[in-house]
Amino acid sequence: MSIIAPKSVQIEICTLGEDRRSLLRLNYNGQIYNLVRAFADRHRDRAERQLQQLIIRDREANGIAAIDRYLLVPEVGYYSLWELDRAIQPTVAVVRQVEVDRELASSLQQATIWLLQELWLQLTDLLGTRQLPILAETLVNVTPQLQSWVDLDRLLALDPLATVKLSSWSEADFIALTRQIYHLTQKKLGAEFTTKLTIEIVQTMPNFLGATISDILML
């Protein structure tokens, strides 16, 4: 498998398009890679499994997998999976499509769902499953995008780093949900404990996701 030490690569932020949207790019041996997704370090098996699936898919489609087409980089607290940039001189149409694809993988969405799931798990563990209906009702009542427990349950079942954007959610909706789950946890577990807990969760996230939560909650 193409698991590469962090010291062998260079990760930087670049911008594309008229809106100057920031994207992460990885440079390895002079080749440019785009981020596919990141995994918390406790999901190493999942990260390696997806890497292997991509390699197998590429081999089945092309007869042979290109060497170093996909890279998995173990970093502090998480693993990042990268794919070789296919287009050296992309057309305007291709660049625009890349931008659309990147919009589907909103870091704000990923960070919000990651935090929601981790705080919900703590609430469940510390308060017990009997409290879940009350917690869910409270969160639904203060979050316009959540119409029922079913909507919340779907978010809790999502892969936080899924590449498909929730089309009905705006950035403002994700920011509101981040703040609501944080404030709800503060009310149930205490402000000081919740702050420390959230900081610990943020530290397990990829840096670009953790920074998003820190900015929203002013941690």
C-alpha positions in Angstrom: 0.0 0.0 0.0 1.1 3.6 -0.7 1.4 4.8 2.9 3.7 7.7 3.0 5.4 9.4 6.0 4.4 13.0 6.5 8.0 14.2 6.3 8.1 13.0 2.7 5.2 15.2 1.5 4.4 18.9 1.5 0.8 19.9 2.1 -0.3 23.5 1.3 -3.4 25.6 0.6 -4.0 26.9 -2.9 -6.9 28.8 -4.4 -9.1 28.2 -7.4 -11.7 30.2 -9.3 -13.0 33.7 -9.1 -14.3 33.2 -5.5 -10.7 32.2 -4.4 -11.9 29.1 -2.7 -9.2 27.5 -0.7 -8.2 23.8 -1.4 -5.7 21.5 0.1 -3.0 20.1 -2.2 -0.2 17.7 -1.5 3.2 17.6 -3.3 5.0 14.3 -3.4 8.0 13.8 -5.5 7.0 16.7 -7.7 3.5 15.3 -8.3 0.3 17.1 -7.1 -2.4 15.3 -5.2 -5.9 16.3 -4.2 -7.5 15.4 -0.9 -10.0 12.6 -1.1 -11.0 12.5 2.6 -9.5 12.3 6.1 -10.1 9.7 8.8 -9.7 9.9 12.6 -6.8 7.8 13.7 -9.1 5.3 15.4 -10.4 4.5 11.9 -7.1 3.4 10.5 -8.6 0.1 9.2 -11.3 2.1 7.3 -8.6 4.4 5.8 -6.5 1.5 4.6 -9.6 -0.4 3.3 -10.6 2.6 1.2 -7.1 3.0 -0.1 -7.1 -0.6 -1.2 -10.5 -0.3 -2.8 -9.4 2.7 -4.8 -6.3 0.8 -6.0 -8.4 -2.3 -7.0 -10.9 -0.1 -8.8 -8.2 1.6 -10.7 -6.6 -1.7 -11.7 -10.0 -3.1 -12.8 -10.7 0.0 -14.9 -7.3 0.4 -16.5 -5.8 -3.1 -16.3 -3.1 -2.0 -13.9 -3.0 0.5 -11.1 -0.7 3.4 -11.6 2.2 3.6 -9.1 1.6 6.1 -6.3 -1.8 7.1 -7.8 -3.2 7.1 -4.3 -1.4 8.0 -1.1 -2.4 7.6 2.6 -0.5 9.9 5.0 -0.6 9.1 8.7 -0.6 12.4 10.6 -1.1 13.4 14.2 -4.7 12.4 15.2 -5.8 11.4 11.7 -5.0 9.8 8.3 -5.4 11.7 5.0 -6.1 10.0 1.7 -5.0 11.7 -1.5 -5.4 11.1 -5.3 -3.0 12.2 -8.0 -4.3 15.2 -9.9 -5.2 13.8 -13.3 -5.2 17.1 -15.3 -1.9 19.0 -15.7 -3.5 21.6 -17.8 -7.2 21.5 -17.0 -9.7 23.3 -19.1 -12.0 26.0 -17.6 -14.9 23.5 -17.6 -12.8 20.9 -15.7 -11.6 23.5 -13.2 -15.2 24.5 -12.6 -16.3 20.9 -12.1 -13.5 20.5 -9.6 -14.8 23.5 -7.7 -18.3 22.0 -7.8 -16.9 18.7 -6.5 -15.0 20.5 -3.7 -18.2 22.3 -2.7 -19.7 18.9 -2.1 -17.0 18.2 0.4 -17.6 21.3 2.6 -15.2 21.4 5.5 -17.8 23.2 7.5 -20.3 20.4 7.0 -17.6 17.8 7.9 -16.5 19.6 11.0 -20.1 20.2 12.2 -21.2 16.6 11.8 -17.9 15.3 13.4 -18.5 17.5 16.5 -22.2 16.7 16.6 -21.5 12.9 16.6 -18.8 13.1 19.2 -20.7 15.4 21.6 -23.9 13.3 21.2 -21.9 10.2 22.0 -20.6 11.9 25.2 -24.2 13.0 26.1 -25.4 9.4 25.6 -22.7 7.9 27.7 -22.9 10.4 30.5 -26.7 10.9 30.7 -27.9 7.5 29.5 -30.1 6.5 26.6 -33.3 7.4 28.4 -32.3 11.0 28.0 -32.0 10.7 24.2 -35.6 11.5 23.3 -35.5 14.7 25.5 -32.1 15.7 24.0 -33.3 15.1 20.5 -36.5 17.1 21.0 -34.5 20.0 22.5 -32.0 20.0 19.6 -34.8 19.7 17.0 -36.7 22.6 18.5 -33.8 25.0 18.2 -32.5 23.9 14.8 -34.8 24.9 11.9 -33.2 22.4 9.5 -34.1 19.5 11.8 -37.8 18.7 11.5 -37.8 15.5 13.6 -35.7 12.8 15.3 -35.4 11.2 11.9 -33.4 14.1 10.5 -31.1 14.1 13.5 -30.7 10.3 13.3 -29.5 10.7 9.7 -26.8 13.1 10.7 -25.7 10.9 13.5 -25.4 8.0 11.0 -23.4 9.9 8.4 -19.7 9.5 7.9 -18.5 12.9 9.1 -16.1 13.1 6.2 -18.5 12.1 3.5 -18.0 13.9 0.2 -21.7 14.5 -0.5 -23.0 17.9 0.6 -26.4 18.1 2.3 -27.9 20.2 -0.4 -30.7 21.7 1.7 -28.2 23.0 4.3 -26.5 26.4 4.0 -23.3 27.4 5.8 -25.4 29.4 8.2 -27.3 26.2 9.1 -24.2 24.3 9.9 -22.8 27.2 12.0 -26.1 27.3 13.9 -26.1 23.5 14.5 -22.5 23.7 15.8 -23.4 26.3 18.3 -26.7 24.6 19.3 -25.1 21.2 20.1 -22.3 23.0 21.9 -24.7 25.0 24.1 -27.0 22.0 24.7 -24.0 20.1 25.9 -22.9 23.0 28.2 -26.4 23.0 29.8 -26.3 19.2 30.4 -22.7 18.7 31.3 -21.5 22.1 32.5 -19.7 24.9 30.6 -16.2 24.2 31.8 -16.4 20.5 31.2 -17.9 21.0 27.7 -15.2 23.4 26.7 -12.5 21.0 27.7 -14.3 18.1 26.0 -14.8 20.1 22.8 -11.1 21.2 22.7 -10.2 17.5 23.0 -12.5 16.6 20.1 -11.1 19.4 18.0 -7.6 18.1 18.6 -8.6 14.7 17.1 -9.8 16.4 13.9 -7.7 17.2 10.8 -6.3 20.7 11.4 -8.4 22.3 8.7 -11.6 21.0 10.4 -10.5 21.7 13.9 -9.8 25.3 12.9 -13.3 25.7 11.6 -14.9 24.6 14.9 -12.5 26.8 16.9 -13.4 29.8 14.9 -17.2 29.2 15.3 -17.1 28.5 19.0 -14.2 30.9 19.7 -12.2 28.2 21.6 
